[in-house]
Every structure is written in C-alpha cells, then in structure tokens.
Amino acid sequence: MIRTILAAALTFALALPAGAECYADYKAKKDDPLQLHYGVAQVADGNCSPGAAAGELAPRLASAGWTLLNVLSTFGSDGLGERKASAGDYFLRY
C-alpha cells in the first residue's frame, strides 16, 4: 500500500514540471531609426530564469533584426493576463 502511494506521488511530482509553462518579458531595440519594444515570449521550461531566457530569446529576436536589451522577469502562465495589454503586438510574437 505504501509503495503504491509513493509511486503515485512520485509519478505526479515528475509530471508537474513537464506541463509547466514558462514565459519571459523583455525589452528589445532596433537601430536606425531607433525603435524600442516590450514583449512577452514563451521560453523552454529549462530556460525559466532571466539569464537562461536571454540566451534563448536573443537569437530569436536577432533573426528579426531586434537586439535584446534585457529580460525583466520569467513567470508562469498565471502572469500572462496582466502583461498582454502592455506587450501589444509583441505578445507571444517571438
């Protein structure tokens, strides 16, 4: 009985990170003429820290001509609603 409970608890605990979602809000720029934007992007669960998210986002943004200035924070799906209006066209774009 105890083995069954422990096995179920372990299975549940291991399944949680797989379903977790991670997002980062960031600031980026383009030069000539200067353009700035604030955006929100989904990042891999393994990159759910500002430093790791920056490593994932910089190449994505660069491919569209943007330079990542900084990652402000990383958060779960519960933080999307409050950032959607601020990100505008750059909400989950990159």
FENRAUR-V341166 format. One record per pair of residues at least 4 apart in sequence whose ideal C-beta (glycine too) atoms are under 8 Angstrom apart, sorted by sequence separation. I is the first residue (numbers start at 0). J is the second residue. D is the distance in Angstrom with one decimal. If there is no record, write none. Layout:
i = <I/I>
j = <J/J>
d = <D/D>
This chain:
i = <0/1/2/3/4/5/6/7/8/9/10/11/13/14/15/29/42/43/47/48/49/50/51/52/53/55/56/57/58/59/61/74/78/79/82/86/88/89/28/29/42/46/47/60/61/86/28/45/46/60/61/28/60/83/27/28/46/82/26/27/42/46/26/42/57/26/27/56/25/26/43/24/25/42/24/25/42/53/56/24/25/23/40/53/22/23/53/22/52/22/23/40/21/22/49/50/20/21/49/52/21/49/21/49/20/49/19/21/48/21/23/47/17/25/16/19/25/65/23/36/23/63/21/25/42/23/27/35/60/59/25/29/29/30/28/29/56/27/28/27/27/28/39/26/27/25/26/25/26/39/25/39/25/26/24/25/23/24/39/23/24/37/38/23/37/23/24/39/41/22/23/38/39/40/21/22/36/37/38/39/40/21/22/36/40/21/22/38/20/38/19/20/22/22/24/24>
j = <4/5/6/7/8/9/10/11/12/13/14/15/17/18/19/33/46/47/51/52/53/54/55/56/57/59/60/61/62/63/65/78/82/83/86/90/92/93/33/34/47/51/52/65/66/91/34/51/52/66/67/35/67/90/35/36/54/90/35/36/51/55/36/52/67/37/38/67/37/38/55/37/38/55/38/39/56/67/70/39/40/39/56/69/39/40/70/40/70/41/42/59/41/42/69/70/41/42/70/73/43/71/44/72/44/73/44/46/73/47/49/73/44/52/44/47/53/93/52/65/53/93/52/56/73/56/60/68/93/93/60/64/65/66/65/66/93/65/66/66/67/68/79/67/68/67/68/68/69/82/69/83/70/71/70/71/70/71/86/71/72/85/86/72/86/73/74/89/91/73/74/89/90/91/73/74/88/89/90/91/92/74/75/89/93/75/76/92/75/93/75/76/78/79/82/86>
d = <6.6/6.2/6.1/6.3/6.2/6.2/6.3/6.3/6.2/6.3/6.3/6.9/7.5/6.6/6.6/7.3/4.6/7.7/7.0/6.6/6.4/7.0/6.8/5.8/5.9/7.1/5.8/6.0/6.5/7.5/6.7/3.6/6.3/6.2/5.6/3.8/6.6/7.3/6.7/4.3/6.6/3.8/7.0/3.9/6.9/7.9/6.5/7.1/5.1/7.0/7.7/5.1/5.1/5.2/7.3/7.7/6.8/7.3/6.8/5.6/7.6/4.7/7.3/4.6/4.4/5.6/6.6/5.6/7.4/7.9/6.3/6.9/5.8/5.0/7.0/7.8/6.8/6.1/6.7/5.0/6.8/7.2/5.8/7.3/5.8/5.8/4.7/6.7/4.8/5.4/5.2/7.2/7.0/6.8/8.0/7.6/6.7/5.2/4.3/5.3/7.0/7.5/5.3/6.5/7.5/5.8/5.5/7.0/6.1/3.7/7.1/5.1/7.8/7.6/6.4/7.9/7.7/7.8/3.9/7.5/8.0/6.8/7.6/5.9/7.0/6.4/5.2/8.0/5.7/4.7/7.9/5.7/5.7/7.6/6.9/7.2/6.8/4.3/5.4/6.2/5.3/5.7/7.0/7.8/5.9/6.1/4.3/7.4/5.7/5.1/6.6/7.4/4.8/6.9/7.4/6.3/5.0/4.8/4.5/7.7/5.8/6.0/5.2/7.1/6.0/4.9/7.6/7.1/6.3/6.8/7.8/3.2/5.2/6.5/5.9/5.7/8.0/6.7/6.9/6.1/7.3/7.6/7.2/5.0/4.9/6.7/7.1/6.3/6.1/6.4/6.7/4.8/6.8/6.4/5.7/7.2>
